[in-house]
Amino acid sequence: MSDSTWLTSEIHNPLAVGQYVNNCSNDRAANVCYQEFDVPAVFPVELKQYLPNIAYSYDKQSPLRCVVLVALRDISQGEELFSNYYTIVS
């Protein structure tokens, strides 16, 4: 049985769009790619709650690296997202 509790119209985490990305194929080219990203020290504190696997402490700053999705071209509203699951651009 699959967990489908995240499939709601209500946005729980505006930074988590990865679950909506499918793998590209010969018939469907990638329109997004994965990019390693160093979260800057000035990243808004109110958004840190949405970063996965982060233990935030106001008295200790530690660097955080994550993977983000980058659009390879303009993407229309409602268009399906495709990426290459095996490629991370660094």
DRENDO-1510 file (C-alpha; in Angstrom, 1 decimal, always signed):
<recs>
REC; n; res; u; v; w
REC; 1; MET; +0.0; +0.0; +0.0 .
REC; 2; SER; +1.3; +3.4; -0.9 .
REC; 3; ASP; +1.3; +6.5; +1.3 .
REC; 4; SER; -0.9; +9.0; -0.6 .
REC; 5; THR; -1.5; +11.4; +2.3 .
REC; 6; TRP; +0.8; +14.1; +0.6 .
REC; 7; LEU; -1.6; +14.2; -2.4 .
REC; 8; THR; -3.7; +17.0; -1.3 .
REC; 9; SER; -4.6; +20.4; -2.7 .
REC; 10; GLU; -3.3; +22.1; +0.4 .
REC; 11; ILE; +0.4; +23.0; +0.3 .
REC; 12; HIS; +2.2; +21.6; +3.4 .
REC; 13; ASN; +5.7; +22.5; +2.2 .
REC; 14; PRO; +6.1; +25.0; -0.6 .
REC; 15; LEU; +9.7; +24.0; -1.2 .
REC; 16; ALA; +8.9; +20.2; -1.7 .
REC; 17; VAL; +8.1; +19.7; -5.3 .
REC; 18; GLY; +10.3; +16.7; -5.9 .
REC; 19; GLN; +7.5; +14.2; -5.4 .
REC; 20; TYR; +5.8; +15.7; -8.5 .
REC; 21; VAL; +8.8; +14.9; -10.8 .
REC; 22; ASN; +8.8; +11.9; -13.1 .
REC; 23; ASN; +11.8; +10.3; -14.9 .
REC; 24; CYS; +12.3; +11.5; -18.5 .
REC; 25; SER; +12.3; +9.1; -21.4 .
REC; 26; ASN; +13.0; +9.1; -25.1 .
REC; 27; ASP; +9.5; +10.4; -25.6 .
REC; 28; ARG; +9.5; +12.9; -22.8 .
REC; 29; ALA; +12.5; +15.1; -22.5 .
REC; 30; ALA; +13.7; +16.5; -19.1 .
REC; 31; ASN; +12.4; +20.0; -18.3 .
REC; 32; VAL; +14.0; +20.2; -14.9 .
REC; 33; CYS; +17.3; +19.1; -13.5 .
REC; 34; TYR; +18.8; +18.5; -10.1 .
REC; 35; GLN; +21.4; +21.0; -8.8 .
REC; 36; GLU; +23.5; +20.9; -5.6 .
REC; 37; PHE; +22.9; +24.0; -3.6 .
REC; 38; ASP; +24.7; +25.5; -0.5 .
REC; 39; VAL; +22.0; +27.2; +1.6 .
REC; 40; PRO; +23.2; +30.7; +2.3 .
REC; 41; ALA; +23.6; +31.9; +5.9 .
REC; 42; VAL; +21.0; +34.6; +5.1 .
REC; 43; PHE; +18.4; +32.1; +4.1 .
REC; 44; PRO; +15.1; +33.3; +5.7 .
REC; 45; VAL; +14.6; +31.7; +9.1 .
REC; 46; GLU; +10.8; +31.3; +8.5 .
REC; 47; LEU; +11.6; +29.0; +5.5 .
REC; 48; LYS; +14.2; +26.8; +7.4 .
REC; 49; GLN; +11.3; +24.7; +8.8 .
REC; 50; TYR; +10.7; +23.5; +5.2 .
REC; 51; LEU; +14.2; +22.2; +4.6 .
REC; 52; PRO; +14.4; +18.4; +5.1 .
REC; 53; ASN; +16.8; +16.9; +7.6 .
REC; 54; ILE; +17.7; +20.1; +9.3 .
REC; 55; ALA; +18.2; +20.6; +13.0 .
REC; 56; TYR; +18.0; +24.4; +13.3 .
REC; 57; SER; +19.5; +26.1; +16.3 .
REC; 58; TYR; +19.6; +29.9; +16.8 .
REC; 59; ASP; +22.9; +29.7; +18.6 .
REC; 60; LYS; +24.8; +27.5; +16.2 .
REC; 61; GLN; +25.1; +28.0; +12.5 .
REC; 62; SER; +26.3; +25.1; +10.4 .
REC; 63; PRO; +26.5; +24.9; +6.6 .
REC; 64; LEU; +23.8; +23.1; +4.8 .
REC; 65; ARG; +23.9; +21.5; +1.3 .
REC; 66; CYS; +20.8; +20.3; -0.4 .
REC; 67; VAL; +19.6; +19.4; -3.9 .
REC; 68; VAL; +17.2; +21.7; -5.6 .
REC; 69; LEU; +15.2; +21.5; -8.9 .
REC; 70; VAL; +16.1; +23.9; -11.6 .
REC; 71; ALA; +13.9; +24.5; -14.7 .
REC; 72; LEU; +15.7; +23.9; -18.0 .
REC; 73; ARG; +13.1; +26.1; -19.8 .
REC; 74; ASP; +9.9; +27.9; -19.2 .
REC; 75; ILE; +7.3; +25.5; -17.7 .
REC; 76; SER; +3.6; +26.1; -18.3 .
REC; 77; GLN; +1.1; +25.8; -15.4 .
REC; 78; GLY; -0.1; +22.3; -15.2 .
REC; 79; GLU; +2.7; +20.9; -17.3 .
REC; 80; GLU; +4.2; +17.6; -16.1 .
REC; 81; LEU; +7.7; +17.8; -14.7 .
REC; 82; PHE; +10.4; +15.4; -16.0 .
REC; 83; SER; +14.0; +15.0; -14.9 .
REC; 84; ASN; +16.8; +12.5; -15.3 .
REC; 85; TYR; +16.9; +10.7; -11.9 .
REC; 86; TYR; +20.5; +9.7; -12.4 .
REC; 87; THR; +22.0; +13.1; -13.1 .
REC; 88; ILE; +23.0; +15.7; -10.5 .
REC; 89; VAL; +24.6; +18.8; -11.9 .
REC; 90; SER; +27.3; +20.3; -9.7 .
</recs>
